[in-house]
Amino acid sequence: MRQDFQLCNHIDGGWRRAIAARQLDVLNPATAEPIASVALSSAGEVDSAVAAASKAALEWRRTPAVERVQFLFKLKALLEANLDELARTVTDECGKTYAEAAGEIRRGIENVDMACGIPALMQGLFSEDIARGIDETLIRQPLGVVAAITPFNFPAMIPLWFLPYAIACGNTFILKPSEKTPITAQKIFQLAEKAGLPKGVVNLVHGDKETVDALLDHPDIKAISFVGSTAVARYVYSRATARGKRAQCQGGAKNPLIVLPDADIDDAVKVAAESAFGCAGQRCLAASIVIPVGAAAKPVSESLLEAAEKRRVGYGLDDGVEMGPVISLESKTRIHSLIEKGIAEGAAALLDGRGTRVAGHERGYFIGPTLLDGVDSRSEIARTEIFGPVLSLSRAADIDEAIEIVNRSNYGNMACLFTRSGESARKFRYAARAGNIGINVGVAAPMAFFPFCGWNDSFFGDLHGQGRDAVAFYTDSKVVVERWPISPR
């Protein structure tokens, strides 16, 4: 159902209609129908948000950490109470199933929970008598105004990777959500408003590349957090750091799952199918290539085909649906072309999801689970992030060859191994060049108290999102060396 309002920016504690002439319809990807409209904000509106955040930062940094987190406790309770409505919103604008959407919000809430521990996490260091009569202290102080630019595929969770830590550390915050899925962000900010945050501490600015560039170039924004494709992550990182900003930019991925002959094949296949086809393959930790080793090849390929054929595709709020649509017609067209590219390179389409239709939602952007067998690990399709429900199968003779295939990739977000052998698991954990390693799990998503560690072209920066890395990213370290001469008596 279409919303009866244009989505607004949230600046200086109030909701404002963007003055920009350019607007986009927000489409439900299951129906291709507009459900809201969003204005694409100009650099002037970014200036207004930064001015509000800069003004608020003066008092917010003086607010004790134990008082700052009280607002996060309230926000957590509000997110919990409104989880159902938020999950339905995510399904309508993003396309994932209700269960996937609810799980996303739950992971976001975990980060709010983690950030509530800032009074302990921000503690510094103290050494007495580093020299006679001299003490040394390290303290952490907020940066000031910080911003995050977040993607369409997790419109609730990924903003919550950044917002709670940023404000708990004493910064003020600006969010630019994806223009494809802006409704969820607006609802989260409505809850933040109910939590009673002071004016200007959190600000929401809708927009597209022009808005992003204004954030990257603004001299009063001290740090940028980003999640998206590798090409855009590299661009954001380069432009932000060239202007002296701190930046953490999560890029794309091509995540391999290795299955050894000694693995529990049934379990491995079940987990691999969920990893590859959950959220229609539109997540940075989706499995995109399965590498069965030796004798595992035949049972893995046969079982994967059976699991993929059984997966029910449809509108994410309908009962029994296990996979929704991809985000847009543009994405659907691109994924179709990549499937064709894989076949042209010699892969066999064991299952081709391009003809999928959903009764009652014929205009939706649906692609069924697709399984490409015999994919050359050096081919273009093996190197390209598809970001859709397409799983490639490559083969390896032994674990060493499988690890070589893993390490050949330009990406390094996640790599997983299925085995019963502790020796093989340790070898893989030691040698695989990826930041998130899974052993007998298909989505190695770190909990909120661990950093989300991408490597290579999957991450640009030094400090990752979540956990203690987030605290370090959103604070500056200051060392104070003090000597107080003893007055003669």
Secondary structure, DSSP 8 states (H G I E B T S, - for coil): ---SSEE-EEETTEEE----S-EEEEEETTTTEEEEEEE---HHHHHHHHHHHHHHHHHHTTS-HHHHHHHHHHHHHHHHHTHHHHHHHHHHHH---HHHHHHHHHHHHHHHHHHTTHHHHT--EEEEEEETTEEEEEEEEE-SEEEEE--SS-TTTTHHHHHHHHHHTT-EEEEE--TTS-HHHHHHHHHHHHTT--TTSEEE---SHHHHHHHHH-TTEEEEEEES-HHHHHHHHHHHHHTT-EEEEE----EEEEE-TTS-HHHHHHHHHHHHHGGGG-STT-EEEEEEBGGGHHHHHHHHHHHHHH--BS-TTSTT--B---S-HHHHHHHHHHHHHHHHTT-EEEE-GGG---TT-TTS-----EEEES--TTSHHHHS---SSEEEE--BSSHHHHHHHHHHSS--SEEEEE-S-HHHHHHHHHH---SEEEES-S-----TTS-B---GGGEESSS-BSHHHHHHHTEEEEEEEEE------
